Amino acid sequence: MSGWQIAQLNTAHMLAPAESPQLAEFFANLDRINALADQAPGFVWRLQDDEGSATNFRPFGADVLVNMSVWLDIESLHNYVYRSAHIEIMAKRKQWFELLREAYSVLWWIPASTFPTLEQAQEKLELLKMKGPSSEAFTFKEAFPSPEHSIGGDSLDVRHFDDRCSAD
C-alpha cells in the first residue's frame, strides 16, 4: 500500500442561483453522483457537511461550488470521473456552469490517512494558476507521480490522462 493518496479540488461557477430552474437537474443528480463516488473503487473521502452535501461550502464565493475528495491513486479518480455515470453530468456542465479559461480543478499528493483542508486546496489551485503543473499541484493532463516514486524531487514517468469530454 502506498504512503500517498491523491487529493482533488474542482470548482464550478454557477450560471444561475442554486435554487433556479436552470440548475434543478444538476442538483437533482447530486446525491446519485455522490453515492457513485462513495462506492467507486479507490475512493477514500469527500468534503461534506453533516447532511452529506458539499454545496454549502463556498470558499471562492457565493456562486462557486466546490468538490474536494481523496482517492487511493490517480487511476481510481480518473476512472470515476471519466469512465462512470459521472461523465453524463460532466457532458452537461456548460448548461449550469461558466466555461473558465483558467484552472478550476487541481490534483495533489497527500500523505495516506490525512485529509486536505479547503485552505490547502485553495493554495494548490492558486499555485497551479500561477506556475502551471508541477509536482506540488497538477492536472490529469499533466499528472506527476507520488513523492515515493520521484527521485531527487524530479518527476519521472509522468502520466498523461485524456480529460476531455463531449462538453469541452
Buried (B, 14 or more C-beta within 10 A) or exposed (E): EBEBBBBBBBBBBBBBEBEEEBBEEBBEBBEEBBEBBEEBEBBBBBBBEEEEBBBEBBBBEEBBBBBBBBBBBBBBBBBBBBEBEBBEBBEBBEEBBBEEEEBBBBBBBBEBEEBBEBEBBBBBBEBBEEEEBEBBBBBBEBBBBBBEEBEEEEBEEEBEBEBEBEBE
